[in-house]
Amino acid sequence: MATPAEWVAGARPRTLPAAVAPVAVGTGAAAAIDRADLGLGLLALLVALLLQVGVNYANDYSDGVRGTDQVRVGPVRLVGQGLAVPAYVKQAAFACFGLAAVAGLALSALSGVWWLIVVGAVSILAAWRYTGGDRPYGYRGLGEVYVFVFFGLVATLGTLYTQAHRVTGAGVLGAVAAGAIASAILVANNLRDIPTDTLHGKRTLAVRLGDARTRSLYAALLALALVCGVVAALVARAPWALAGPVLSLPLTIRQIRLAHSGATGRALIPLLARTGVLQLLFALPLAIGLALA
């Protein structure tokens, strides 16, 4: 039976910045036009965090029952390592999805944006189908697309729209930046797992691209985020928002160097962990700077 600490580790806390960053940027973009609502922002954050933890447990369950996680390095795998009963991990995933749905309903009701219920339902379905079901799209190289869309565009612009009831240029650019770094987190994870994913027939984008091109993709995503952050600050006429790209630049360079160092296996674990740190270092100053516009 898994211990509480193992359940927490199985939720993969290092990936949670992917949920925090887009909500922060969306709220900052709303504040830039004097439409921020902290209460709605906190509800959006709750939805994003619950979806992130839910998808992490769902991936643990689905990869575990398929045998994909048996020989991987990296975070705790509750099912793959035999730490928890698979059915319990599946129940934990659906409990998170259910709570996310409740919080999403409250967010839709309080903001008056009822069509977000449909977006939320699609988000939950996509979270499960990433590695679950008979044709998981994460096994066909589409995981990064899911992350970019739902933890970039949907989370950022959904947060912005519930508060401002409109979409802004700075919000779109911030959404692209948030999605790019969130996708880079998955790229770093899948780069590390290329050997085992190949062995088990999991055709992630990293497996399809190969080692060298996956490392280049990681660098390109971080560079895209920096460019979008700079342009968002200029579009919003928010000079303080440049703090996001500027403060995150040294770590970005360090991460790109590590990605191209040839490191493999456990040596790539810091690449994943520090990409989450990078996302917060980029997004939070950007959001605050937009709010000061």
Secondary structure, DSSP 8 states (H G I E B T S, - for coil): ---HHHHHHHT-GGGTHHHHHHHHHHHHHHHTTT---HHHHHHHHHHHHHHHHHHHHHHHHHHHHHTTTTT--SS--TTTTT-S-HHHHHHHHHHHHHHHHHHHHHHHHHHT-TTHHHHHHHHHHHHHHTT-SSS-GGGGT-HHHHHHIIIIIIHHHHHHHHHHSS--HHHHHHHHHHHHHHHHHHHHHHHHTHHHHHHTT---HHHHH-HHHHHHHHHHHHHHHHHHHHHHHHHTT-GGGGHHHHHHHHHHHHHHHHHTTT--GGGGHHHHHHHHHHHHHHHHHHHHHHHT-
